[in-house]
Amino acid sequence: MRQALEAARKGLGQTHPNPAVGAVIVSRGRVLATGWHRAAGQPHAEIEAIRSLPSAARAKGATIYVTLEPCSTHGRTPPCTRAIIEAGFSTVVYGARDPDPRHRGRADRILRRHGITVRAGVLGGECASLNADWNKWIATGLPFVISKAGLSLDGRIASPPGRRWITSAAARADAMALRASCDAVIVGGETVRTDNPKLTIRGIRGAKQPWRVVWMRSGDLPAGCHLLSDKHRDRTIVYRGKSVAWMLKDLGRRGCKRVLIEGGGYLHGAAFDAGLVDRIVFYVAPVLMGGPVPAIGGRGAGDNAEGLRLKNPRYTLIGGDLRIEGDLMATEAL
């Protein structure tokens, strides 16, 4: 299953609107083939693995490991349960159940009716977290929300005049890859007025331009700003006078499953105050800035007990900056 997870990760960011899935075929303790879902409309991981079997190998009597419950309905492609039955597998082992209540557990019943042994939940937590955005959207209609910031050691996000960036080029490249994996990038109106960002994808071949979203309480944006005037202007949405929750519901209706909040401090604060953030990715530079602009504004925690804590935080050194990533405890039930 760990090999199947490794295969599934190759499809991360490429399979929208489908989840990333990996599959491994094993017979007599030997791995025969591996597959992963590469893009919507292309074969699912199970089919990729079956087609990758060596000519001398057969699936009959073998076991297939899949990170997600095999699909059991006909969408853009035929159901994988049918292919598994026709291939002659004796056992199916999968990690995460399909979160859609219309399909959840259906593959178990279909496969068992055809004499196939089914084992569910193997590395289920890891398999589910692989597609946390897809799982949340299916269950709630809301996108998975990532709060991203580049900040100083003292929690400031505004650089002094004449210096645009706080973090290193390597950290910014990593953040660009994060942006490319999302369906929408959200900033506040003041960020647009002050920085005139482009919010485009740069340096990543084949990446799709996400929606560029501006959230603002009131006022107007400069008519000549990049978001309203460049070649991607049709990919810009402006929400004025709406709550962050309302905006996220609307983005979910538009099919956005994974969104990135990039700034500024007021928008971050409003999202955290409303309990709408699922994950943080902060890049902390080894510099002290001072000044009035914190990375997260808003109401804040009343005391230490109200502070939001991370589940399984991960720390990575990138270009001299510390990348901190973790899911918020409050989202664990999702």
C-alpha positions in Angstrom: 0.0 0.0 0.0 2.9 2.3 0.6 4.0 1.7 -2.9 0.5 2.5 -4.1 0.6 5.8 -2.1 4.0 6.6 -3.7 2.4 6.0 -7.1 -0.7 8.1 -6.3 1.5 11.1 -5.4 2.7 11.3 -9.0 -0.8 12.4 -9.9 -1.2 15.1 -7.3 -2.3 18.4 -8.9 -2.9 16.7 -12.3 -6.1 14.8 -11.8 -8.7 17.6 -11.2 -11.6 17.2 -10.7 -10.8 13.6 -9.8 -8.8 12.3 -6.8 -5.2 11.1 -7.0 -5.1 7.3 -6.8 -2.4 4.7 -7.0 -2.5 0.9 -7.5 -0.1 -2.0 -7.2 -0.6 -5.6 -8.4 1.1 -8.4 -6.3 1.2 -12.1 -6.9 3.1 -14.6 -4.7 4.8 -11.8 -2.8 6.1 -10.2 -6.0 5.1 -6.8 -7.4 3.9 -7.3 -11.0 2.7 -3.8 -12.0 2.0 -0.3 -10.7 -0.3 2.4 -12.0 -1.7 5.8 -11.1 -4.4 8.1 -12.3 -2.8 10.7 -14.5 -5.6 13.0 -15.5 -9.4 13.3 -15.6 -10.7 11.3 -18.6 -7.7 9.0 -18.6 -7.6 5.5 -17.2 -8.0 5.1 -13.4 -5.1 3.7 -11.4 -6.4 0.1 -11.4 -6.7 0.1 -15.2 -3.2 1.6 -15.6 -1.8 -1.2 -13.4 -3.6 -3.9 -15.3 -2.4 -2.6 -18.6 1.2 -2.5 -17.2 1.3 -6.2 -16.5 4.1 -8.0 -18.3 2.9 -10.1 -21.1 3.8 -13.2 -19.2 2.0 -12.1 -16.0 -1.7 -12.6 -15.3 -4.0 -10.9 -12.8 -5.8 -14.1 -12.2 -5.5 -15.1 -8.5 -3.4 -11.9 -7.8 -4.0 -9.1 -5.3 -4.5 -5.5 -6.2 -3.7 -2.7 -3.7 -5.5 0.6 -4.3 -5.4 3.8 -2.2 -9.1 4.5 -2.8 -12.1 2.3 -2.9 -12.5 1.3 -6.6 -15.2 3.2 -8.5 -18.4 1.3 -9.1 -20.3 3.6 -11.4 -19.8 4.7 -15.0 -18.5 8.2 -15.4 -16.0 9.4 -18.0 -14.6 5.8 -17.9 -16.2 2.4 -17.1 -16.3 1.3 -13.4 -13.1 -0.2 -12.1 -15.0 -2.9 -10.3 -15.9 -4.4 -13.6 -12.3 -4.5 -14.8 -11.2 -6.0 -11.5 -13.8 -8.8 -11.9 -12.9 -9.5 -15.5 -9.2 -9.6 -14.8 -9.7 -12.4 -12.2 -8.2 -10.9 -9.1 -8.7 -13.0 -5.9 -8.2 -10.1 -3.5 -8.7 -6.3 -3.4 -7.1 -4.3 -0.7 -7.8 -0.6 -0.5 -7.0 2.3 1.9 -9.7 5.0 2.0 -13.4 4.5 1.4 -15.1 6.7 -1.2 -16.5 9.7 0.8 -19.5 10.0 -1.5 -22.4 8.4 0.3 -23.9 7.3 -3.0 -20.9 5.1 -3.6 -19.4 4.4 -0.2 -19.0 0.7 0.4 -20.7 -0.2 -2.9 -17.5 -1.7 -4.4 -17.3 -4.1 -1.4 -20.7 -5.6 -2.1 -20.1 -5.9 -5.9 -16.7 -7.5 -5.6 -17.8 -9.9 -2.8 -20.7 -11.1 -4.9 -18.2 -12.3 -7.4 -16.1 -14.2 -4.9 -13.4 -11.6 -4.4 -12.0 -11.1 -1.0 -12.0 -7.4 0.0 -10.0 -5.8 2.8 -10.6 -2.0 3.5 -8.8 0.6 5.6 -5.2 -0.4 5.1 -3.2 2.8 5.8 -6.6 4.4 5.6 -5.6 7.7 7.3 -2.7 8.2 4.9 -4.7 7.3 1.9 -7.6 9.7 3.0 -5.2 12.6 3.7 -3.8 12.3 0.2 -7.1 13.7 -1.2 -8.2 15.8 1.8 -9.5 18.5 -0.6 -11.6 16.1 -2.7 -12.9 14.4 0.4 -14.1 17.7 2.0 -15.7 18.9 -1.2 -17.6 15.7 -1.7 -18.8 15.7 1.9 -19.6 19.4 2.4 -19.5 21.2 -1.0 -16.7 23.5 0.5 -13.2 23.7 -0.8 -10.2 22.7 1.3 -8.6 25.9 2.5 -4.8 26.4 2.8 -3.4 29.5 4.4 0.0 30.4 3.0 2.3 33.2 4.1 5.9 34.3 3.8 6.8 36.0 7.0 9.6 37.1 9.3 10.6 35.6 12.6 8.4 38.2 14.4 5.4 37.3 12.2 5.4 40.2 9.8 4.5 39.9 6.1 5.2 43.4 4.8 8.8 44.1 3.7 10.4 47.6 3.9 10.4 50.0 1.0 12.7 48.9 -1.8 12.6 45.2 -0.8 9.7 43.2 -2.2 10.4 39.7 -0.9 11.0 38.5 2.7 11.7 34.8 1.8 14.3 33.3 -0.5 14.0 32.4 -4.2 13.9 28.7 -3.3 11.0 29.2 -0.9 9.1 31.3 -3.4 9.6 28.5 -6.0 8.1 26.0 -3.6 5.2 28.3 -2.9 4.6 28.6 -6.7 4.3 24.9 -6.9 1.8 25.0 -4.1 -0.2 27.7 -6.0 -0.2 25.6 -9.1 -1.8 22.7 -7.2 -4.8 24.8 -6.2 -8.1 25.7 -8.0 -8.2 29.3 -6.8 -5.8 31.8 -5.2 -7.4 34.4 -2.8 -6.1 37.8 -1.8 -7.7 40.8 -0.1 -8.5 44.0 -1.9 -5.9 46.0 0.0 -3.2 43.5 -1.2 -4.3 44.3 -4.8 -4.2 48.0 -4.2 -0.8 47.9 -2.5 1.1 45.2 -4.4 -0.8 44.8 -7.7 0.0 41.1 -7.8 -0.4 38.9 -10.9 -1.2 35.6 -9.1 -0.1 33.7 -12.2 1.7 30.4 -12.5 5.3 30.9 -13.6 8.1 28.4 -14.2 5.9 25.3 -14.1 5.2 23.7 -17.5 1.7 22.6 -18.3 0.2 24.1 -15.1 -3.4 25.4 -15.4 -4.0 29.0 -14.3 -6.2 28.9 -11.1 -9.0 31.3 -10.5 -7.7 34.6 -9.1 -10.0 35.7 -6.3 -10.2 39.1 -4.6 -12.1 39.4 -1.3 -12.9 42.9 -0.2 -15.3 44.6 2.2 -15.9 47.7 0.1 -14.2 50.1 -2.3 -12.9 49.5 -5.8 -9.8 48.1 -7.4 -7.5 50.1 -9.7 -8.9 49.7 -13.2 -5.4 49.0 -14.6 -4.4 46.4 -12.0 -3.1 43.1 -13.5 -6.0 41.0 -12.2 -8.5 43.1 -14.2 -6.4 43.9 -17.3 -4.0 41.1 -18.3 -4.6 38.0 -20.5 -6.0 36.1 -17.5 -8.6 38.7 -16.6 -11.4 36.2 -17.4 -10.0 34.0 -14.6 -10.5 36.8 -12.0 -13.5 36.9 -9.5 -14.1 39.8 -7.2 -16.3 39.3 -4.0 -17.3 42.6 -2.5 -19.3 42.8 0.8 -19.6 39.1 1.2 -18.4 37.0 4.2 -15.4 34.6 3.7 -17.8 31.7 4.3 -20.1 32.9 1.5 -17.2 33.3 -0.8 -16.0 29.7 -0.1 -19.4 28.3 -0.6 -19.6 30.0 -4.0 -16.2 28.8 -5.0 -17.3 25.2 -4.0 -20.3 25.6 -6.3 -17.9 26.6 -9.1 -16.1 23.3 -8.6 -13.1 24.6 -6.6 -11.9 21.8 -4.3 -8.6 23.3 -3.1 -8.0 27.0 -2.5 -5.0 29.0 -1.4 -5.3 32.2 0.8 -2.2 34.2 0.1 -3.0 37.5 1.9 -3.2 39.9 3.4 -3.4 39.9 7.1 -7.0 40.9 7.4 -8.2 38.2 5.0 -6.2 35.6 6.9 -7.6 36.8 10.2 -11.2 36.7 9.0 -10.7 33.1 7.7 -9.1 31.9 10.9 -11.7 33.7 13.1 -14.5 31.9 11.2 -12.8 28.5 11.6 -12.5 28.0 7.8 -8.8 27.2 7.4 -7.9 23.5 7.1 -4.1 23.7 6.6 -1.3 26.2 6.9 1.9 26.5 4.9 4.1 29.2 6.3 7.6 30.1 5.1 9.5 31.8 7.9 12.6 33.8 7.0 15.4 34.3 9.5 14.9 38.0 9.7 13.2 40.4 12.2 11.1 43.1 10.5 8.9 44.9 13.1 6.2 47.1 11.9 2.4 47.1 12.1 1.3 44.4 9.6 1.0 40.9 11.2 0.6 37.7 9.1 -2.7 37.0 10.7 -5.0 39.8 11.9 -8.6 39.4 13.1 -10.1 38.9 16.5 -7.5 36.3 17.6 -7.6 33.8 20.5 -8.9 35.0 23.8 -6.4 32.9 25.7 -3.9 30.1 25.2 -6.5 27.4 25.3 -8.3 29.0 22.3 -5.2 29.0 20.2 -5.3 26.8 17.0 -2.9 23.9 17.1 -1.4 21.9 14.3 -1.8 18.2 13.8 1.4 16.4 12.7 3.3 19.6 11.8 6.1 19.2 9.2 9.2 21.3 9.1 11.5 21.6 6.1 14.4 23.9 5.5 14.2 25.5 2.0 16.8 28.1 0.8 17.5 29.1 4.4 13.8 29.6 5.3 11.8 27.3 7.4 8.7 25.8 5.8 6.0 24.9 8.4 3.0 22.8 7.2 0.3 21.2 9.2 -3.5 20.6 9.4 -5.5 22.4 12.0 -6.9 20.2 14.8 -10.4 21.6 14.3 -10.6 20.0 10.8 -9.7 16.4 12.0 -13.4 15.3 11.9 -13.6 16.1 8.2 
